[in-house]
Amino acid sequence: MRKPYQVWITVLIAAFAAVAASAQSFRVQCPASTITHPLTGTSCGTNPTAAGCNNSEPAYNGPTQFTTVPVNGTSGGFVTPTAGTVNGAIKCQQISGGDGYSTMADGNQVFMFSFGPLSGLADIAAGRPGTEFPYVFNTTYTGVTGKVLTRGDPATTDGATSGAAPWTGAPGAFFPAFGWNGAVGLTPDIAADVTVANLNEGPFPATTPPTSAGTCPTPTSATTVTAWTDAPLGLPSGSMIIISPAVAEGGTATPVGYAGTWTITCVSSTSGISPDGVSEYPFQYTATATGLAADTGNDLAAYASSPPTLDGHVDPRPIMDVGVMNGNIPAPLITFDEDDEFFLTLTNVGMIMRPDLFEQHTVHFHGYPNASSFYDGVPDASIAINIGASFTYYYLAPDAGTYFWHCHITPPEHLQMGMVGQLYVRPRQDRVPSGGNLYTYLGYQNGVSEPASNAAVDLRTACNPGSDILCSATMPAINTAATRPAAGTLCSGATVVSGTEGTTPEYVYNDGDGSTCYDVVYPMQMHGFDPNFHFVGMTFNPELFADMKDKYFLLNGRSYPDTVAPGPQATITSDGQMHYSQPLPSIVNIPAGGKASLRLVNLSVAEYFTLQSLGVPMHEVGFNAKLLRDQGGNNTEFYTNSITLGGGESLDVILDASDDGCSTYLGTGCAAKLYPPGSTFYVYTSNLDMLSNDAENFGGMMTEVHICNSVSSDTYGNVCN
């Protein structure tokens, strides 16, 4: 990294301001439909979560079926999904790349290079993923609330003052004032806006040269309006057009009757001759009144524009207000489902505390099977995003598992400084209908056998270990006849009291035998900060990579006791505003007799980390986003009380507070005796020097496990009843 001389700092500040203010090219992308997920719903406008609207996950009933489009000249020959069989949906998220501050458990603030949320703000503050369906993502803050975003939101609107405020007083429920999850900056855009030079209703007047409408018909109807514009309209026939009145030189105003919103009936593909003898661009629509006076000869009859629509255009002001100094550790959580298409927009807002650095940023999904290196985030093989620019990454979700993501610009520096986040992909097995045989449905996706309604094998999901050693979901060697549990039950089959349990059993992987079932899920990112390295990085000094030594040891960006403080943790930054800097706690609430999935990743660039569970056994079911099962279908899962991860590794363990974790040795009913409601256990590192907060001797990488009568939801932010 280049470190310019101090004398250039003033120049660079001015240059950064110019880039941010005048050269921005921010955009965002979240389509309602694609070729892979066509829009087939009939009432998506009024019922956006209805079938075929791509705003909800359809049940998995077999592989997606495809129809080949007939070849017609140079087009056709490709396949499109058959309506009614499409699996998955569309999900979107927007993030910023910049800087920020975090607060450590000893009260010290640490400067970060960091990603921050630019969508899903309320969900992220509540401890949930910021990944949204299009109908949520494509909403404007002003359109929903009638207000404008302010610096520091959502913390500003919530009234955050310090630490975990305003969640202080939990575990009671808290209802924050900020509840919007759309894309920051998204605003209606007027795609077409031209000047109408001449307007005429009905048949053309006799002129020399003759008036013409180009390739549009010469009107015979008294209500056909022909407009001639000074530039091509850029809209097709059938589009809506808004005619706005204008006043030409000399005070001539648009005659009454033309203004309004109309449907275009024809757009000429060539120029035509207007009534005042000028070659211009005609289009036509049908008016509701007759006898409208012509407006010709003054070069300004009206203005024509398309209706404001959401097409990815953004207002840079809210992007900068919310995105600057709004970095999170961990970076915003990303979650989607197998078969989904995911659109992730990265907007580089620059680093206010380091205006000398014109840092590019990227998003690299570590260990993720990308279809194209173009979206891989490694700058050598893809692209990097400059300050003042946005880029939308595109992903398909082929394999369930726990992954993570980070910036791939000078990775040792950017990872240590905080540009690290977590993502996980939920399996198709979560969408198997209640009561469905898991072995049978895994056979559907693997191509072993197919239902009559979805008879063709989907080669994208087929799994044959004999020919594909990278099979991600091998059939289990034994059909255990396990079925998908119903809502309101636990993985064990136990029924909970109606109205108290906010969970439905789900799975870490497509296991076919229920071995990865869990009731609650908690992504947990292990990381470390070297405060000296961060201070040097903030103060324009050379960073000494060889001397890097972590002194804060973090779970989801916090050390104990902050790990068990509910709600988002807020930090005041150099802009004078409170920001939610560390949104994820690490409290693990498990319903009595239940199982908790811990999706663990180590994103340290300097340390191996060991975590151990005191009391509740760890059931290890996956490593580096792969189910622990051999090619013969034999499960290689195991129980343990500790795990060790190196940097760049992920692990799936289930904290098993059910009889499954103890009955082999203690018999049926053991869980009720070992893990009664009200019990507290601990997950912590066995590296004693990592149970500290820099100079403080108590804290570090540790959190609590609470056994509850029931929980209100299946992840962070839930209430332990």
C-alpha positions in Angstrom: 0.0 0.0 0.0 1.3 3.4 -0.9 1.7 5.9 2.0 2.1 9.5 0.5 4.0 12.1 2.3 2.1 14.2 4.9 2.4 17.3 2.8 -0.1 15.8 0.3 -2.9 15.2 2.9 -4.7 18.5 2.3 -4.6 17.9 -1.4 -5.9 14.4 -1.0 -8.8 15.5 1.2 -9.9 18.0 -1.4 -9.6 15.3 -4.1 -11.6 12.8 -2.1 -14.4 15.4 -1.5 -14.5 16.0 -5.3 -14.8 12.3 -6.0 -17.5 11.8 -3.5 -19.5 14.8 -4.4 -19.3 15.0 -8.2 -18.1 11.8 -9.7 -20.3 9.3 -7.9 -21.8 6.5 -10.0 -23.8 4.7 -7.3 -26.4 2.1 -8.5 -28.2 -0.8 -7.0 -29.8 -3.8 -8.6 -32.6 -6.1 -7.4 -34.8 -7.5 -10.3 -38.2 -8.8 -9.6 -37.7 -11.6 -12.1 -35.0 -13.3 -14.2 -34.8 -16.0 -16.8 -34.1 -18.5 -14.0 -36.9 -17.1 -11.8 -39.6 -15.8 -14.2 -42.5 -13.8 -12.8 -45.5 -16.2 -13.1 -47.7 -14.9 -10.3 -50.9 -13.1 -11.3 -51.4 -10.8 -8.3 -47.8 -9.8 -7.3 -48.6 -6.2 -7.0 -51.3 -6.7 -4.4 -50.0 -9.9 -2.9 -46.2 -9.9 -3.4 -45.6 -13.2 -1.4 -48.0 -15.2 -3.6 -46.7 -18.1 -5.6 -44.7 -17.2 -8.7 -43.7 -13.7 -7.4 -40.2 -14.6 -6.3 -40.7 -13.1 -2.9 -41.1 -16.3 -0.9 -39.5 -19.7 -0.8 -41.7 -22.3 -2.5 -41.9 -25.8 -1.1 -39.4 -28.3 -2.6 -41.4 -31.0 -4.4 -38.7 -32.1 -6.8 -36.2 -30.7 -9.3 -36.9 -27.7 -11.4 -38.1 -28.7 -14.9 -37.1 -26.9 -18.0 -38.5 -26.2 -21.5 -36.3 -25.6 -24.5 -37.1 -22.5 -26.5 -37.4 -23.4 -30.2 -34.7 -22.2 -32.4 -35.8 -19.3 -34.6 -33.0 -18.0 -36.8 -30.3 -16.8 -34.5 -32.4 -17.0 -31.3 -33.7 -19.8 -29.2 -32.2 -23.1 -28.3 -31.8 -22.3 -24.6 -33.9 -23.6 -21.7 -36.3 -21.8 -19.4 -37.8 -23.1 -16.2 -41.3 -24.6 -16.4 -43.9 -22.6 -14.5 -44.9 -24.3 -11.3 -41.7 -26.2 -10.8 -39.3 -23.4 -10.2 -37.3 -23.7 -6.9 -35.8 -20.9 -4.9 -36.4 -17.2 -5.2 -34.5 -13.9 -5.6 -32.8 -12.1 -2.8 -30.8 -8.9 -2.6 -28.6 -6.9 -0.3 -26.6 -3.7 -0.4 -23.4 -2.9 1.6 -21.0 -0.1 1.9 -17.2 -0.3 1.9 -15.5 2.4 4.1 -14.4 2.8 7.7 -15.8 3.1 11.2 -15.2 2.5 14.9 -16.0 -0.4 17.2 -16.0 -0.4 21.0 -14.1 -3.2 22.8 -15.2 -4.7 26.1 -12.7 -2.6 28.1 -14.2 0.6 26.7 -11.5 1.3 24.1 -12.5 2.3 20.6 -10.8 0.7 17.7 -10.7 2.2 14.2 -11.6 -0.2 11.3 -11.7 -0.5 7.6 -15.1 -2.1 7.3 -18.3 -3.0 5.5 -21.6 -1.6 6.7 -25.3 -2.1 5.9 -27.0 -0.2 3.2 -30.2 -2.4 3.2 -31.9 -4.5 5.8 -31.0 -2.0 8.4 -33.7 -2.9 10.9 -33.1 -6.7 10.5 -29.3 -6.3 11.0 -29.8 -4.2 14.1 -32.1 -6.9 15.4 -29.5 -9.6 14.9 -30.9 -11.1 11.7 -29.5 -11.3 8.2 -29.8 -8.2 6.0 -30.7 -10.3 2.9 -34.2 -9.4 1.6 -36.7 -10.4 -1.0 -37.2 -7.9 -3.9 -40.6 -6.6 -2.5 -38.8 -5.5 0.7 -35.5 -4.4 -0.9 -37.2 -2.3 -3.5 -39.0 0.1 -1.2 -37.9 3.7 -0.5 -37.6 5.1 3.0 -39.5 8.2 2.2 -42.2 6.2 0.5 -42.7 4.0 3.6 -42.2 6.5 6.4 -42.6 9.9 4.8 -39.3 10.9 6.4 -35.7 11.1 5.2 -32.7 9.1 6.5 -30.4 10.9 8.9 -26.7 10.3 9.7 -26.2 7.3 12.0 -29.5 5.6 11.2 -30.9 3.3 12.4 -29.1 4.1 15.7 -30.1 7.8 15.4 -33.8 7.1 15.0 -33.7 4.4 17.7 -32.3 6.9 20.1 -29.1 4.8 20.9 -27.0 6.6 23.4 -24.1 4.2 24.3 -23.2 0.6 24.5 -26.1 -1.7 23.9 -28.7 1.1 24.3 -31.6 1.2 23.7 -31.7 -2.5 24.2 -30.7 -2.0 27.9 -33.1 -3.8 30.1 -33.4 -6.9 28.0 -34.1 -9.9 27.9 -37.5 -8.2 27.6 -38.7 -7.6 24.1 -37.7 -4.2 22.5 -39.5 -2.6 19.7 -37.1 -0.1 18.0 -38.4 3.0 16.3 -36.6 2.1 13.0 -38.3 -0.7 11.1 -37.4 -0.2 7.4 -35.4 -2.8 5.5 -35.2 -1.4 1.9 -32.2 -0.2 -0.1 -30.6 3.0 1.2 -30.6 5.7 -1.5 -33.1 4.0 -3.8 -35.3 6.6 -5.4 -37.7 6.8 -8.4 -36.0 7.6 -11.6 -37.4 9.3 -14.7 -35.8 7.3 -17.5 -37.0 9.4 -20.4 -37.5 13.2 -20.4 -37.8 15.1 -23.7 -39.1 18.4 -24.9 -42.3 18.3 -27.1 -41.9 20.9 -29.8 -45.3 20.4 -31.4 -48.7 19.0 -30.4 -51.7 18.2 -32.6 -54.9 16.4 -32.0 -56.7 14.7 -34.9 -56.0 14.9 -38.6 -52.9 16.9 -39.6 -53.2 20.4 -41.0 -52.3 21.1 -44.6 -48.7 22.3 -44.6 -45.8 22.6 -46.9 -43.9 20.4 -46.7 -46.6 17.9 -45.7 -46.9 17.1 -42.0 -46.0 13.4 -41.3 -45.8 11.1 -38.3 -42.8 9.0 -39.6 -43.7 5.3 -39.4 -46.8 6.1 -37.2 -50.1 6.2 -39.1 -51.6 9.4 -40.3 -54.4 10.0 -37.7 -58.0 9.8 -38.7 -59.5 9.7 -35.2 -60.3 13.1 -33.6 -58.7 11.9 -30.3 -55.4 10.7 -31.6 -52.7 13.1 -30.4 -49.4 13.3 -32.3 -46.4 14.8 -30.5 -43.1 15.7 -32.2 -40.1 15.8 -29.8 -36.6 17.3 -30.2 -34.9 13.9 -29.3 -35.9 10.3 -29.6 -38.4 9.4 -26.9 -36.7 6.1 -25.8 -39.9 4.4 -24.8 -41.8 1.6 -26.6 -45.4 1.6 -27.7 -47.6 0.6 -24.8 -45.6 2.5 -22.2 -47.1 5.2 -20.0 -46.1 8.8 -20.8 -46.6 11.9 -18.7 -47.3 15.2 -20.6 -46.5 18.2 -18.5 -47.5 21.8 -19.5 -44.9 24.3 -20.5 -44.8 28.0 -21.3 -42.9 29.0 -24.5 -41.3 32.4 -25.2 -43.9 35.0 -25.6 -46.1 33.5 -22.9 -47.8 30.7 -25.0 -48.8 28.0 -22.6 -49.7 24.3 -23.4 -53.4 24.2 -24.4 -55.8 22.7 -21.9 -56.5 18.9 -22.3 -53.0 17.7 -23.2 -51.5 17.4 -19.7 -51.9 14.0 -18.0 -50.7 10.5 -18.1 -51.4 8.5 -21.2 -50.6 5.2 -22.9 -48.4 5.5 -26.0 -50.0 3.9 -29.0 -47.2 4.4 -31.5 -43.5 5.5 -31.5 -42.0 6.3 -34.9 -38.8 4.5 -35.8 -37.9 7.4 -38.1 -38.2 11.1 -37.9 -41.2 12.9 -39.3 -42.1 16.4 -40.4 -43.8 18.5 -37.8 -46.5 21.1 -38.6 -43.9 23.9 -38.5 -41.8 22.0 -41.2 -39.0 20.7 -39.0 -37.7 17.1 -39.0 -38.5 15.8 -35.5 -39.4 12.5 -33.6 -43.1 11.7 -33.5 -45.1 9.5 -31.1 -48.9 9.2 -30.6 -51.4 8.6 -27.8 -55.2 8.7 -27.5 -56.7 11.6 -25.5 -60.0 11.6 -23.7 -61.3 14.9 -25.1 -61.8 16.2 -28.6 -61.3 19.6 -30.1 -57.9 20.3 -28.4 -56.1 23.3 -29.8 -52.9 22.6 -31.6 -49.6 24.0 -30.2 -47.1 24.4 -32.9 -44.5 26.9 -34.2 -42.9 27.9 -30.8 -40.6 24.9 -30.2 -42.0 24.4 -26.7 -45.4 22.8 -26.6 -44.9 20.6 -23.5 -42.6 18.2 -21.7 -42.9 14.4 -22.1 -41.5 12.0 -19.5 -41.8 8.5 -18.3 -43.4 7.9 -14.9 -41.0 7.7 -12.0 -40.0 4.1 -11.5 -37.5 2.2 -9.4 -34.8 1.0 -11.8 -31.7 1.0 -9.6 -31.1 4.8 -9.6 -30.0 6.1 -6.2 -29.7 9.4 -4.5 -26.1 9.7 -3.3 -27.0 11.9 -0.3 -28.6 9.1 1.9 -25.9 6.7 0.7 -23.3 9.0 2.2 -25.3 10.0 5.3 -25.8 6.3 6.3 -22.8 4.6 4.7 -20.0 6.9 5.9 -18.4 5.9 9.2 -21.0 3.1 9.5 -18.7 0.1 9.5 -19.8 -3.1 11.2 -17.8 -6.0 12.8 -18.8 -8.5 11.7 -19.8 -7.2 8.3 -23.5 -7.5 7.5 -24.7 -11.1 7.8 -25.8 -12.7 4.5 -28.1 -15.7 4.3 -30.0 -17.2 1.4 -31.3 -20.6 0.2 -30.2 -23.2 -2.3 -31.7 -22.5 -5.7 -31.8 -18.7 -4.9 -30.3 -16.0 -7.1 -28.6 -13.4 -5.0 -27.7 -9.9 -6.0 -25.2 -8.1 -3.7 -24.4 -4.5 -4.4 -21.1 -3.1 -2.9 -20.9 0.7 -2.8 -17.5 2.2 -2.0 -18.1 5.4 0.1 -14.4 6.0 0.9 -12.6 6.2 4.2 -13.1 9.5 6.0 -10.3 8.8 8.5 -7.8 7.9 5.8 -8.5 10.4 2.9 -5.0 9.7 1.6 -6.0 6.2 0.6 -8.0 5.8 -2.6 -8.8 2.3 -1.5 -10.6 0.0 -3.8 -12.8 -2.8 -2.2 -14.2 -6.1 -3.4 -16.3 -8.9 -2.0 -14.8 -12.4 -2.0 -17.0 -15.4 -1.0 -14.3 -17.6 0.6 -14.6 -21.2 -0.5 -17.8 -20.6 -2.3 -18.4 -22.4 -5.7 -18.8 -19.3 -7.9 -19.9 -20.0 -11.5 -17.7 -17.2 -12.8 -14.4 -15.6 -11.6 -15.9 -12.2 -12.6 -17.8 -12.2 -9.4 -15.2 -13.8 -7.2 -13.8 -10.6 -5.8 -10.1 -11.5 -6.4 -8.9 -8.3 -8.2 -6.5 -10.2 -10.4 -9.3 -12.2 -12.0 -12.3 -9.9 -11.5 -12.7 -6.2 -10.8 -12.3 -3.9 -7.8 -14.7 -1.1 -7.0 -13.4 2.5 -6.8 -14.5 5.2 -4.3 -17.8 6.7 -5.5 -18.8 3.6 -7.5 -21.1 0.6 -7.0 -21.0 -2.9 -8.4 -23.6 -5.7 -8.1 -22.2 -9.2 -7.6 -24.4 -12.1 -8.8 -24.5 -15.5 -7.2 -26.4 -18.7 -7.6 -26.8 -20.9 -4.5 -25.7 -24.4 -5.4 -24.5 -25.9 -2.1 -25.7 -25.5 1.4 -23.2 -24.8 4.1 -21.4 -22.2 6.2 -19.1 -19.8 4.4 -17.7 -16.3 4.9 -16.7 -13.3 2.9 -14.1 -10.6 3.0 -12.4 -7.9 1.0 -9.6 -9.2 -1.2 -7.6 -6.0 -1.6 -4.4 -6.5 0.5 -6.2 -9.2 2.4 -3.9 -9.4 5.5 -4.5 -5.7 6.2 -8.2 -5.5 5.3 -9.1 -8.6 7.2 -7.2 -7.5 10.3 -8.8 -4.1 10.0 -12.3 -5.7 10.0 -13.5 -6.2 6.5 -14.8 -9.7 7.2 -18.3 -11.1 7.3 -20.3 -14.4 7.4 -22.8 -16.0 5.2 -24.6 -19.3 5.2 -26.7 -21.1 2.6 -29.8 -23.0 3.8 -30.4 -26.4 2.3 -33.4 -27.5 0.1 -34.3 -29.9 2.9 -35.6 -27.0 4.9 -38.3 -26.6 2.2 -39.5 -30.3 2.2 -43.2 -30.3 3.1 -44.1 -31.3 6.7 -44.2 -35.1 7.0 -42.1 -35.6 3.8 -39.6 -38.5 3.9 -36.1 -36.9 3.9 -34.5 -39.8 2.2 -37.0 -39.7 -0.6 -36.7 -36.0 -1.2 -32.9 -36.1 -1.2 -33.2 -38.7 -3.9 -35.3 -36.2 -5.9 -32.5 -33.6 -5.9 -29.7 -36.2 -6.4 -31.4 -37.8 -9.4 -31.9 -41.2 -7.8 -35.6 -41.1 -8.4 -38.1 -38.4 -9.4 -41.8 -37.7 -8.7 -44.2 -37.9 -11.6 -44.8 -34.1 -11.4 -41.0 -33.4 -11.8 -39.9 -36.3 -13.8 -36.7 -34.9 -15.4 -33.4 -34.9 -13.4 -31.9 -31.4 -12.8 -28.2 -31.9 -13.6 -27.4 -28.9 -11.5 -28.3 -30.8 -8.3 -27.7 -34.4 -9.3 -25.2 -36.3 -7.2 -23.6 -39.6 -8.1 -20.5 -40.4 -5.9 -19.3 -43.0 -8.4 -18.6 -40.3 -11.0 -18.5 -37.1 -9.0 -16.2 -37.0 -5.9 -17.3 -33.4 -5.2 -20.9 -34.6 -4.5 -22.2 -32.3 -1.8 -25.1 -34.4 -0.6 -24.4 -38.1 -0.8 -27.3 -40.4 0.0 -27.1 -41.8 3.5 -26.1 -45.5 3.7 -29.2 -46.2 5.8 -32.8 -44.9 5.2 -33.8 -43.9 8.7 -37.3 -43.0 7.5 -36.8 -39.6 9.1 -39.5 -37.1 8.1 -39.8 -33.3 8.1 -41.1 -32.2 11.5 -44.1 -29.9 11.7 -43.9 -26.3 13.0 -44.5 -26.1 16.7 -42.3 -29.1 17.5 -38.6 -29.6 18.2 -36.2 -31.9 16.2 -36.8 -34.5 18.9 -40.5 -34.5 17.9 -41.5 -33.0 21.3 -44.5 -30.7 21.0 -44.1 -27.2 22.6 -46.8 -25.1 24.2 -48.8 -23.4 21.6 -47.9 -19.7 21.1 -44.6 -19.8 23.0 -42.2 -21.4 20.5 -41.1 -19.3 17.5 -39.1 -22.0 15.8 -39.5 -24.7 13.2 -36.9 -27.5 13.0 -34.5 -27.0 10.1 -31.2 -28.5 8.9 -27.6 -27.5 8.3 -27.3 -29.8 5.2 -29.3 -32.0 2.9 -28.6 -35.0 5.0 -31.5 -37.3 4.1 -31.6 -38.8 7.6 -32.3 -35.8 9.9 -28.8 -36.0 11.4 -28.2 -32.2 11.0 -31.5 -31.1 12.5 -31.5 -28.0 14.7 -34.1 -25.8 16.4 -32.2 -22.5 16.7 -29.2 -21.2 14.7 -26.5 -18.8 15.7 -23.7 -17.7 13.2 -20.6 -17.0 15.2 -17.5 -15.3 13.8 -14.2 -15.8 15.6 -11.8 -12.9 15.0 -9.0 -10.9 16.7 -8.0 -7.3 16.7 -4.5 -5.9 17.3 -5.3 -2.4 18.5 -1.7 -1.2 17.8 -2.0 -2.2 14.2 -5.4 -0.4 13.9 -4.0 2.7 15.5 -1.0 2.8 13.2 -3.4 2.2 10.3 -5.4 5.3 11.3 -2.5 7.6 11.9 -0.8 7.5 8.5 2.1 5.3 9.6 3.7 2.2 8.1 1.9 -1.0 9.3 4.2 -3.6 10.7 2.7 -6.9 9.6 5.4 -9.0 11.2 4.6 -7.5 14.6 0.8 -8.2 14.3 -0.4 -9.6 17.6 -4.1 -9.8 18.5 -5.1 -8.5 22.0 -8.8 -8.5 21.6 -10.4 -11.9 21.0 -13.8 -11.6 19.5 -17.0 -13.6 19.0 -19.2 -11.6 16.5 -17.0 -8.6 17.0 -17.3 -8.5 20.8 -15.5 -9.8 23.9 -17.1 -11.0 27.1 -19.1 -9.6 28.8 -20.3 -7.7 25.7 -21.0 -11.0 24.0 -24.0 -11.5 26.2 -25.3 -7.9 26.0 -28.5 -8.2 24.0 -29.2 -6.1 21.0 -26.8 -4.1 18.8 -23.8 -2.4 20.3 -23.4 1.3 19.4 -20.3 3.4 19.1 -19.9 7.2 18.6 -17.7 8.0 15.7 -15.8 11.0 14.4 -18.9 12.4 12.7 -20.4 12.9 16.2 -23.2 10.3 15.7 -23.9 7.0 17.3 -23.7 4.0 14.9 -24.5 0.4 15.4 -21.0 -0.9 15.1 -21.4 -4.5 16.5 -24.9 -5.6 15.8 -24.6 -9.3 16.7 -24.5 -10.6 20.3 -23.4 -14.1 20.9 -26.0 -15.3 23.4 -27.1 -18.9 22.6 -30.7 -19.5 23.8 -31.8 -23.1 23.4 -35.4 -24.4 24.1 -35.4 -27.2 26.6 -34.7 -30.5 24.8 -33.6 -28.6 21.7 -30.6 -28.2 19.5 -28.6 -25.1 18.5 -26.7 -24.9 15.3 -23.4 -22.9 15.7 -22.1 -21.8 12.3 -18.5 -21.1 13.2 -15.9 -19.4 11.1 -12.4 -18.2 12.0 -11.4 -15.0 10.1 -8.3 -14.1 12.0 -5.1 -13.5 10.0 -2.9 -14.3 13.0 -4.4 -17.0 15.3 -5.8 -20.5 15.5 -8.8 -20.4 17.9 -10.2 -23.2 20.1 -13.7 -23.1 21.4 -15.0 -25.6 24.0 -18.4 -26.2 25.5 -18.7 -26.7 29.2 -21.7 -29.0 29.8 -23.6 -29.2 26.5 -21.9 -31.5 24.0 -20.9 -30.3 20.5 -22.1 -32.5 17.6 -19.8 -31.7 14.7 -21.7 -32.3 11.4 -19.8 -30.2 8.8 -16.4 -28.8 8.0 -15.6 -26.1 5.4 -19.2 -26.1 4.1 -19.2 -29.9 3.5 -21.4 -32.5 5.3 -19.3 -35.0 7.3 -20.2 -38.1 5.3 -18.0 -40.3 3.1 -18.7 -41.3 -0.5 -20.3 -44.5 0.7 -23.0 -42.6 2.6 -21.6 -43.3 6.1 -21.8 -40.4 8.5 -18.4 -39.3 9.9 -20.0 -36.9 12.4 -18.9 -37.0 16.0 -19.5 -35.6 19.4 -16.8 -33.5 21.2 -16.4 -30.8 23.8 -14.0 -28.6 21.8 -13.1 -27.6 18.3 -10.1 -25.8 16.7 -10.2 -23.7 13.6 -7.4 -22.0 11.6 -7.8 -18.8 9.8 -10.0 -19.2 6.7 -11.9 -22.3 8.0 -15.6 -22.9 8.8 -17.2 -25.5 11.0 -20.8 -26.6 11.7 -21.5 -27.9 15.2 -24.8 -28.5 17.0 -25.0 -27.8 20.7 -27.2 -30.8 21.6 -29.3 -30.3 24.7 -31.7 -33.2 23.7 -31.6 -36.8 24.7 -29.7 -37.5 21.4 -26.6 -36.0 23.1 -26.7 -38.0 26.3 -29.0 -41.0 26.1 -26.3 -43.4 24.9 -24.7 -43.2 28.3 -27.5 -41.9 30.6 -30.7 -43.3 29.1 -33.9 -41.7 27.9 -34.9 -38.5 29.8 -31.3 -37.5 30.6 -31.6 -34.1 28.9 -34.3 -32.9 31.3 -32.0 -33.7 34.2 -28.8 -32.3 32.7 -30.2 -29.2 31.0 -33.3 -27.9 32.9 -34.8 -24.5 31.9 -33.0 -21.7 33.7 -29.6 -23.4 33.3 -26.6 -21.4 32.1 -23.6 -23.0 30.4 -20.5 -21.5 28.7 -18.8 -21.7 25.4 -15.3 -20.2 25.6 -11.7 -20.6 24.4 -9.3 -22.9 26.2 -6.4 -20.5 25.3 -6.2 -18.7 28.6 -4.4 -15.7 27.2 -7.4 -15.2 25.0 -9.8 -14.8 28.0 -8.8 -11.2 28.4 -9.6 -7.8 26.9 -6.1 -6.4 26.2 -4.9 -5.5 29.7 -8.0 -6.7 31.5 -7.6 -10.2 32.8 -11.3 -11.3 32.5 -13.2 -11.4 29.3 -12.2 -12.4 25.8 -13.6 -15.1 23.7 -16.5 -16.4 25.8 -20.3 -16.4 25.7 -23.2 -18.0 27.6 -25.7 -20.7 26.7 -29.1 -20.4 28.2 -31.6 -23.2 28.5 -35.2 -21.8 28.1 -38.7 -23.1 28.4 -39.2 -21.8 24.9 -37.7 -19.1 22.6 -39.5 -16.5 20.6 -37.6 -16.9 17.3 -34.8 -19.1 15.9 -31.8 -16.7 16.1 -30.2 -13.7 17.7 -32.7 -11.2 19.2 -35.0 -13.9 20.4 -36.4 -13.9 23.9 -35.7 -16.7 26.3 -39.0 -17.6 28.0 
